[in-house]
Amino acid sequence: MKKENVLFLALAVITVICIMSIGVAIAERSIIIALLAIAGVFIATGLGFTLRKKLRESSEI
């Protein structure tokens, strides 16, 4: 597996864990955990898309 693929896999796993923790936060009725989990989803997803764009631009040159 290439280094980039491992990084994308790690970001995907982090995103899934954050999505699962939203469900746990709802079950526990914790707004703070839910907000942190939602922020984690946005950050991990944003990092993944940004990394993919950089890799795509570097390979085109």
PDB file of N, CA, C and O in Angstrom, chain B, residues numbered from 101:
ATOM      1  N   MET B 101       0.835  -1.171   0.000  1.00  0.00           N
ATOM      2  CA  MET B 101       0.000   0.000   0.000  1.00  0.00           C
ATOM      3  C   MET B 101       0.885   1.242   0.000  1.00  0.00           C
ATOM      4  O   MET B 101       1.868   1.316   0.738  1.00  0.00           O
ATOM      5  N   LYS B 102       0.528   2.208  -0.830  1.00  0.00           N
ATOM      6  CA  LYS B 102       1.306   3.437  -0.890  1.00  0.00           C
ATOM      7  C   LYS B 102       1.075   4.276   0.358  1.00  0.00           C
ATOM      8  O   LYS B 102       0.081   4.118   1.067  1.00  0.00           O
ATOM      9  N   LYS B 103       2.025   5.172   0.604  1.00  0.00           N
ATOM     10  CA  LYS B 103       1.939   6.037   1.775  1.00  0.00           C
ATOM     11  C   LYS B 103       0.668   6.882   1.740  1.00  0.00           C
ATOM     12  O   LYS B 103       0.038   7.099   2.775  1.00  0.00           O
ATOM     13  N   GLU B 104       0.288   7.364   0.548  1.00  0.00           N
ATOM     14  CA  GLU B 104      -0.903   8.196   0.430  1.00  0.00           C
ATOM     15  C   GLU B 104      -2.162   7.411   0.758  1.00  0.00           C
ATOM     16  O   GLU B 104      -3.076   7.931   1.398  1.00  0.00           O
ATOM     17  N   ASN B 105      -2.207   6.150   0.316  1.00  0.00           N
ATOM     18  CA  ASN B 105      -3.382   5.325   0.579  1.00  0.00           C
ATOM     19  C   ASN B 105      -3.546   5.051   2.065  1.00  0.00           C
ATOM     20  O   ASN B 105      -4.671   5.019   2.565  1.00  0.00           O
ATOM     21  N   VAL B 106      -2.447   4.854   2.776  1.00  0.00           N
ATOM     22  CA  VAL B 106      -2.512   4.635   4.218  1.00  0.00           C
ATOM     23  C   VAL B 106      -3.031   5.891   4.905  1.00  0.00           C
ATOM     24  O   VAL B 106      -3.816   5.805   5.850  1.00  0.00           O
ATOM     25  N   LEU B 107      -2.599   7.052   4.437  1.00  0.00           N
ATOM     26  CA  LEU B 107      -3.056   8.307   5.012  1.00  0.00           C
ATOM     27  C   LEU B 107      -4.549   8.515   4.768  1.00  0.00           C
ATOM     28  O   LEU B 107      -5.273   8.950   5.664  1.00  0.00           O
ATOM     29  N   PHE B 108      -5.010   8.204   3.552  1.00  0.00           N
ATOM     30  CA  PHE B 108      -6.434   8.312   3.257  1.00  0.00           C
ATOM     31  C   PHE B 108      -7.239   7.329   4.095  1.00  0.00           C
ATOM     32  O   PHE B 108      -8.332   7.661   4.554  1.00  0.00           O
ATOM     33  N   LEU B 109      -6.717   6.130   4.300  1.00  0.00           N
ATOM     34  CA  LEU B 109      -7.392   5.141   5.136  1.00  0.00           C
ATOM     35  C   LEU B 109      -7.504   5.641   6.570  1.00  0.00           C
ATOM     36  O   LEU B 109      -8.551   5.502   7.201  1.00  0.00           O
ATOM     37  N   ALA B 110      -6.429   6.221   7.081  1.00  0.00           N
ATOM     38  CA  ALA B 110      -6.446   6.742   8.453  1.00  0.00           C
ATOM     39  C   ALA B 110      -7.471   7.868   8.597  1.00  0.00           C
ATOM     40  O   ALA B 110      -8.201   7.922   9.587  1.00  0.00           O
ATOM     41  N   LEU B 111      -7.525   8.758   7.618  1.00  0.00           N
ATOM     42  CA  LEU B 111      -8.509   9.845   7.673  1.00  0.00           C
ATOM     43  C   LEU B 111      -9.936   9.302   7.599  1.00  0.00           C
ATOM     44  O   LEU B 111     -10.833   9.818   8.266  1.00  0.00           O
ATOM     45  N   ALA B 112     -10.146   8.269   6.792  1.00  0.00           N
ATOM     46  CA  ALA B 112     -11.479   7.664   6.700  1.00  0.00           C
ATOM     47  C   ALA B 112     -11.882   7.005   8.017  1.00  0.00           C
ATOM     48  O   ALA B 112     -13.033   7.106   8.441  1.00  0.00           O
ATOM     49  N   VAL B 113     -10.936   6.335   8.657  1.00  0.00           N
ATOM     50  CA  VAL B 113     -11.231   5.687   9.937  1.00  0.00           C
ATOM     51  C   VAL B 113     -11.542   6.738  11.001  1.00  0.00           C
ATOM     52  O   VAL B 113     -12.467   6.564  11.794  1.00  0.00           O
ATOM     53  N   ILE B 114     -10.774   7.823  11.020  1.00  0.00           N
ATOM     54  CA  ILE B 114     -11.032   8.900  11.974  1.00  0.00           C
ATOM     55  C   ILE B 114     -12.415   9.500  11.752  1.00  0.00           C
ATOM     56  O   ILE B 114     -13.134   9.785  12.710  1.00  0.00           O
ATOM     57  N   THR B 115     -12.788   9.691  10.489  1.00  0.00           N
ATOM     58  CA  THR B 115     -14.100  10.238  10.175  1.00  0.00           C
ATOM     59  C   THR B 115     -15.211   9.306  10.642  1.00  0.00           C
ATOM     60  O   THR B 115     -16.210   9.763  11.198  1.00  0.00           O
ATOM     61  N   VAL B 116     -15.051   8.018  10.424  1.00  0.00           N
ATOM     62  CA  VAL B 116     -16.069   7.048  10.850  1.00  0.00           C
ATOM     63  C   VAL B 116     -16.184   7.017  12.372  1.00  0.00           C
ATOM     64  O   VAL B 116     -17.289   6.914  12.906  1.00  0.00           O
ATOM     65  N   ILE B 117     -15.070   7.103  13.066  1.00  0.00           N
ATOM     66  CA  ILE B 117     -15.103   7.124  14.536  1.00  0.00           C
ATOM     67  C   ILE B 117     -15.831   8.360  15.035  1.00  0.00           C
ATOM     68  O   ILE B 117     -16.597   8.291  15.996  1.00  0.00           O
ATOM     69  N   CYS B 118     -15.593   9.488  14.382  1.00  0.00           N
ATOM     70  CA  CYS B 118     -16.292  10.722  14.771  1.00  0.00           C
ATOM     71  C   CYS B 118     -17.791  10.613  14.510  1.00  0.00           C
ATOM     72  O   CYS B 118     -18.596  11.078  15.318  1.00  0.00           O
ATOM     73  N   ILE B 119     -18.170  10.008  13.396  1.00  0.00           N
ATOM     74  CA  ILE B 119     -19.592   9.835  13.102  1.00  0.00           C
ATOM     75  C   ILE B 119     -20.233   8.899  14.133  1.00  0.00           C
ATOM     76  O   ILE B 119     -21.363   9.132  14.563  1.00  0.00           O
ATOM     77  N   MET B 120     -19.525   7.855  14.525  1.00  0.00           N
ATOM     78  CA  MET B 120     -20.059   6.948  15.530  1.00  0.00           C
ATOM     79  C   MET B 120     -20.182   7.648  16.880  1.00  0.00           C
ATOM     80  O   MET B 120     -21.120   7.391  17.635  1.00  0.00           O
ATOM     81  N   SER B 121     -19.241   8.524  17.179  1.00  0.00           N
ATOM     82  CA  SER B 121     -19.302   9.223  18.464  1.00  0.00           C
ATOM     83  C   SER B 121     -20.453  10.228  18.509  1.00  0.00           C
ATOM     84  O   SER B 121     -20.895  10.601  19.596  1.00  0.00           O
ATOM     85  N   ILE B 122     -20.945  10.673  17.353  1.00  0.00           N
ATOM     86  CA  ILE B 122     -22.144  11.518  17.343  1.00  0.00           C
ATOM     87  C   ILE B 122     -23.326  10.716  17.881  1.00  0.00           C
ATOM     88  O   ILE B 122     -24.124  11.229  18.665  1.00  0.00           O
ATOM     89  N   GLY B 123     -23.432   9.465  17.460  1.00  0.00           N
ATOM     90  CA  GLY B 123     -24.494   8.602  17.972  1.00  0.00           C
ATOM     91  C   GLY B 123     -24.371   8.357  19.464  1.00  0.00           C
ATOM     92  O   GLY B 123     -25.376   8.339  20.174  1.00  0.00           O
ATOM     93  N   VAL B 124     -23.167   8.169  19.941  1.00  0.00           N
ATOM     94  CA  VAL B 124     -22.947   7.981  21.375  1.00  0.00           C
ATOM     95  C   VAL B 124     -23.319   9.249  22.133  1.00  0.00           C
ATOM     96  O   VAL B 124     -23.920   9.184  23.205  1.00  0.00           O
ATOM     97  N   ALA B 125     -22.959  10.399  21.574  1.00  0.00           N
ATOM     98  CA  ALA B 125     -23.282  11.666  22.235  1.00  0.00           C
ATOM     99  C   ALA B 125     -24.790  11.874  22.319  1.00  0.00           C
ATOM    100  O   ALA B 125     -25.296  12.389  23.317  1.00  0.00           O
ATOM    101  N   ILE B 126     -25.504  11.473  21.271  1.00  0.00           N
ATOM    102  CA  ILE B 126     -26.962  11.592  21.309  1.00  0.00           C
ATOM    103  C   ILE B 126     -27.535  10.666  22.383  1.00  0.00           C
ATOM    104  O   ILE B 126     -28.448  11.047  23.116  1.00  0.00           O
ATOM    105  N   ALA B 127     -27.000   9.459  22.473  1.00  0.00           N
ATOM    106  CA  ALA B 127     -27.478   8.513  23.482  1.00  0.00           C
ATOM    107  C   ALA B 127     -27.190   9.010  24.893  1.00  0.00           C
ATOM    108  O   ALA B 127     -27.988   8.806  25.808  1.00  0.00           O
ATOM    109  N   GLU B 128     -26.044   9.663  25.062  1.00  0.00           N
ATOM    110  CA  GLU B 128     -25.664  10.178  26.379  1.00  0.00           C
ATOM    111  C   GLU B 128     -26.219  11.572  26.650  1.00  0.00           C
ATOM    112  O   GLU B 128     -26.061  12.109  27.747  1.00  0.00           O
ATOM    113  N   ARG B 129     -26.869  12.153  25.647  1.00  0.00           N
ATOM    114  CA  ARG B 129     -27.427  13.508  25.728  1.00  0.00           C
ATOM    115  C   ARG B 129     -26.359  14.531  26.092  1.00  0.00           C
ATOM    116  O   ARG B 129     -26.562  15.379  26.961  1.00  0.00           O
ATOM    117  N   SER B 130     -25.226  14.440  25.417  1.00  0.00           N
ATOM    118  CA  SER B 130     -24.109  15.347  25.653  1.00  0.00           C
ATOM    119  C   SER B 130     -23.905  16.224  24.422  1.00  0.00           C
ATOM    120  O   SER B 130     -23.493  15.751  23.363  1.00  0.00           O
ATOM    121  N   ILE B 131     -24.197  17.485  24.584  1.00  0.00           N
ATOM    122  CA  ILE B 131     -24.058  18.424  23.474  1.00  0.00           C
ATOM    123  C   ILE B 131     -22.584  18.685  23.171  1.00  0.00           C
ATOM    124  O   ILE B 131     -22.213  18.843  22.008  1.00  0.00           O
ATOM    125  N   ILE B 132     -21.757  18.732  24.186  1.00  0.00           N
ATOM    126  CA  ILE B 132     -20.326  19.025  23.992  1.00  0.00           C
ATOM    127  C   ILE B 132     -19.658  17.942  23.157  1.00  0.00           C
ATOM    128  O   ILE B 132     -18.917  18.245  22.222  1.00  0.00           O
ATOM    129  N   ILE B 133     -19.916  16.677  23.490  1.00  0.00           N
ATOM    130  CA  ILE B 133     -19.318  15.580  22.723  1.00  0.00           C
ATOM    131  C   ILE B 133     -19.825  15.599  21.286  1.00  0.00           C
ATOM    132  O   ILE B 133     -19.067  15.351  20.349  1.00  0.00           O
ATOM    133  N   ALA B 134     -21.108  15.894  21.119  1.00  0.00           N
ATOM    134  CA  ALA B 134     -21.681  15.941  19.770  1.00  0.00           C
ATOM    135  C   ALA B 134     -21.024  17.049  18.946  1.00  0.00           C
ATOM    136  O   ALA B 134     -20.689  16.835  17.781  1.00  0.00           O
ATOM    137  N   LEU B 135     -20.841  18.211  19.528  1.00  0.00           N
ATOM    138  CA  LEU B 135     -20.211  19.321  18.809  1.00  0.00           C
ATOM    139  C   LEU B 135     -18.756  19.013  18.461  1.00  0.00           C
ATOM    140  O   LEU B 135     -18.301  19.326  17.361  1.00  0.00           O
ATOM    141  N   LEU B 136     -18.031  18.404  19.389  1.00  0.00           N
ATOM    142  CA  LEU B 136     -16.645  18.008  19.106  1.00  0.00           C
ATOM    143  C   LEU B 136     -16.582  16.957  18.003  1.00  0.00           C
ATOM    144  O   LEU B 136     -15.693  16.998  17.152  1.00  0.00           O
ATOM    145  N   ALA B 137     -17.518  16.021  18.016  1.00  0.00           N
ATOM    146  CA  ALA B 137     -17.538  14.978  16.994  1.00  0.00           C
ATOM    147  C   ALA B 137     -17.874  15.565  15.626  1.00  0.00           C
ATOM    148  O   ALA B 137     -17.273  15.176  14.625  1.00  0.00           O
ATOM    149  N   ILE B 138     -18.817  16.486  15.570  1.00  0.00           N
ATOM    150  CA  ILE B 138     -19.168  17.126  14.301  1.00  0.00           C
ATOM    151  C   ILE B 138     -17.984  17.925  13.773  1.00  0.00           C
ATOM    152  O   ILE B 138     -17.704  17.904  12.574  1.00  0.00           O
ATOM    153  N   ALA B 139     -17.289  18.626  14.661  1.00  0.00           N
ATOM    154  CA  ALA B 139     -16.094  19.364  14.241  1.00  0.00           C
ATOM    155  C   ALA B 139     -15.026  18.399  13.730  1.00  0.00           C
ATOM    156  O   ALA B 139     -14.340  18.695  12.751  1.00  0.00           O
ATOM    157  N   GLY B 140     -14.882  17.249  14.386  1.00  0.00           N
ATOM    158  CA  GLY B 140     -13.923  16.245  13.943  1.00  0.00           C
ATOM    159  C   GLY B 140     -14.238  15.703  12.564  1.00  0.00           C
ATOM    160  O   GLY B 140     -13.334  15.460  11.765  1.00  0.00           O
ATOM    161  N   VAL B 141     -15.518  15.511  12.283  1.00  0.00           N
ATOM    162  CA  VAL B 141     -15.928  15.034  10.955  1.00  0.00           C
ATOM    163  C   VAL B 141     -15.538  16.055   9.896  1.00  0.00           C
ATOM    164  O   VAL B 141     -14.969  15.699   8.864  1.00  0.00           O
ATOM    165  N   PHE B 142     -15.845  17.326  10.149  1.00  0.00           N
ATOM    166  CA  PHE B 142     -15.519  18.358   9.171  1.00  0.00           C
ATOM    167  C   PHE B 142     -14.012  18.500   8.967  1.00  0.00           C
ATOM    168  O   PHE B 142     -13.555  18.674   7.838  1.00  0.00           O
ATOM    169  N   ILE B 143     -13.250  18.427  10.034  1.00  0.00           N
ATOM    170  CA  ILE B 143     -11.793  18.579   9.939  1.00  0.00           C
ATOM    171  C   ILE B 143     -11.175  17.405   9.180  1.00  0.00           C
ATOM    172  O   ILE B 143     -10.369  17.608   8.272  1.00  0.00           O
ATOM    173  N   ALA B 144     -11.550  16.181   9.548  1.00  0.00           N
ATOM    174  CA  ALA B 144     -10.969  15.003   8.895  1.00  0.00           C
ATOM    175  C   ALA B 144     -11.358  14.938   7.420  1.00  0.00           C
ATOM    176  O   ALA B 144     -10.530  14.608   6.572  1.00  0.00           O
ATOM    177  N   THR B 145     -12.613  15.251   7.115  1.00  0.00           N
ATOM    178  CA  THR B 145     -13.063  15.234   5.724  1.00  0.00           C
ATOM    179  C   THR B 145     -12.370  16.329   4.920  1.00  0.00           C
ATOM    180  O   THR B 145     -11.952  16.107   3.784  1.00  0.00           O
ATOM    181  N   GLY B 146     -12.252  17.504   5.517  1.00  0.00           N
ATOM    182  CA  GLY B 146     -11.576  18.609   4.845  1.00  0.00           C
ATOM    183  C   GLY B 146     -10.110  18.315   4.574  1.00  0.00           C
ATOM    184  O   GLY B 146      -9.589  18.654   3.512  1.00  0.00           O
ATOM    185  N   LEU B 147      -9.449  17.688   5.530  1.00  0.00           N
ATOM    186  CA  LEU B 147      -8.049  17.311   5.325  1.00  0.00           C
ATOM    187  C   LEU B 147      -7.918  16.302   4.190  1.00  0.00           C
ATOM    188  O   LEU B 147      -6.990  16.381   3.385  1.00  0.00           O
ATOM    189  N   GLY B 148      -8.844  15.359   4.131  1.00  0.00           N
ATOM    190  CA  GLY B 148      -8.806  14.356   3.069  1.00  0.00           C
ATOM    191  C   GLY B 148      -8.976  14.969   1.688  1.00  0.00           C
ATOM    192  O   GLY B 148      -8.235  14.638   0.763  1.00  0.00           O
ATOM    193  N   PHE B 149      -9.950  15.864   1.546  1.00  0.00           N
ATOM    194  CA  PHE B 149     -10.167  16.504   0.249  1.00  0.00           C
ATOM    195  C   PHE B 149      -9.007  17.414  -0.131  1.00  0.00           C
ATOM    196  O   PHE B 149      -8.620  17.480  -1.298  1.00  0.00           O
ATOM    197  N   THR B 150      -8.449  18.119   0.857  1.00  0.00           N
ATOM    198  CA  THR B 150      -7.305  18.997   0.585  1.00  0.00           C
ATOM    199  C   THR B 150      -6.091  18.187   0.147  1.00  0.00           C
ATOM    200  O   THR B 150      -5.395  18.569  -0.794  1.00  0.00           O
ATOM    201  N   LEU B 151      -5.839  17.085   0.815  1.00  0.00           N
ATOM    202  CA  LEU B 151      -4.712  16.230   0.452  1.00  0.00           C
ATOM    203  C   LEU B 151      -4.895  15.638  -0.933  1.00  0.00           C
ATOM    204  O   LEU B 151      -3.947  15.576  -1.716  1.00  0.00           O
ATOM    205  N   ARG B 152      -6.112  15.204  -1.239  1.00  0.00           N
ATOM    206  CA  ARG B 152      -6.382  14.638  -2.566  1.00  0.00           C
ATOM    207  C   ARG B 152      -6.161  15.679  -3.661  1.00  0.00           C
ATOM    208  O   ARG B 152      -5.623  15.360  -4.721  1.00  0.00           O
ATOM    209  N   LYS B 153      -6.571  16.907  -3.411  1.00  0.00           N
ATOM    210  CA  LYS B 153      -6.382  17.975  -4.400  1.00  0.00           C
ATOM    211  C   LYS B 153      -4.899  18.248  -4.613  1.00  0.00           C
ATOM    212  O   LYS B 153      -4.457  18.418  -5.750  1.00  0.00           O
ATOM    213  N   LYS B 154      -4.122  18.291  -3.522  1.00  0.00           N
ATOM    214  CA  LYS B 154      -2.683  18.541  -3.651  1.00  0.00           C
ATOM    215  C   LYS B 154      -1.997  17.422  -4.417  1.00  0.00           C
ATOM    216  O   LYS B 154      -1.132  17.684  -5.253  1.00  0.00           O
ATOM    217  N   LEU B 155      -2.372  16.176  -4.143  1.00  0.00           N
ATOM    218  CA  LEU B 155      -1.768  15.053  -4.845  1.00  0.00           C
ATOM    219  C   LEU B 155      -2.137  15.053  -6.319  1.00  0.00           C
ATOM    220  O   LEU B 155      -1.306  14.741  -7.172  1.00  0.00           O
ATOM    221  N   ARG B 156      -3.385  15.405  -6.621  1.00  0.00           N
ATOM    222  CA  ARG B 156      -3.826  15.459  -8.005  1.00  0.00           C
ATOM    223  C   ARG B 156      -3.098  16.557  -8.773  1.00  0.00           C
ATOM    224  O   ARG B 156      -2.707  16.355  -9.923  1.00  0.00           O
ATOM    225  N   GLU B 157      -2.911  17.731  -8.139  1.00  0.00           N
ATOM    226  CA  GLU B 157      -2.221  18.841  -8.802  1.00  0.00           C
ATOM    227  C   GLU B 157      -0.740  18.533  -8.992  1.00  0.00           C
ATOM    228  O   GLU B 157      -0.163  18.917 -10.009  1.00  0.00           O
ATOM    229  N   SER B 158      -0.118  17.855  -8.045  1.00  0.00           N
ATOM    230  CA  SER B 158       1.314  17.560  -8.176  1.00  0.00           C
ATOM    231  C   SER B 158       1.577  16.498  -9.251  1.00  0.00           C
ATOM    232  O   SER B 158       2.640  16.503  -9.871  1.00  0.00           O
ATOM    233  N   SER B 159       0.632  15.602  -9.474  1.00  0.00           N
ATOM    234  CA  SER B 159       0.850  14.557 -10.480  1.00  0.00           C
ATOM    235  C   SER B 159       0.575  15.058 -11.896  1.00  0.00           C
ATOM    236  O   SER B 159       1.043  14.452 -12.859  1.00  0.00           O
ATOM    237  N   GLU B 160      -0.179  16.161 -12.043  1.00  0.00           N
ATOM    238  CA  GLU B 160      -0.472  16.690 -13.359  1.00  0.00           C
ATOM    239  C   GLU B 160       0.710  17.452 -13.954  1.00  0.00           C
ATOM    240  O   GLU B 160       0.820  17.571 -15.174  1.00  0.00           O
ATOM    241  N   ILE B 161       1.572  17.955 -13.123  1.00  0.00           N
ATOM    242  CA  ILE B 161       2.692  18.777 -13.602  1.00  0.00           C
ATOM    243  C   ILE B 161       3.771  17.930 -14.207  1.00  0.00           C
ATOM    244  O   ILE B 161       4.787  18.456 -14.661  1.00  0.00           O
TER     245      ILE B 161
END
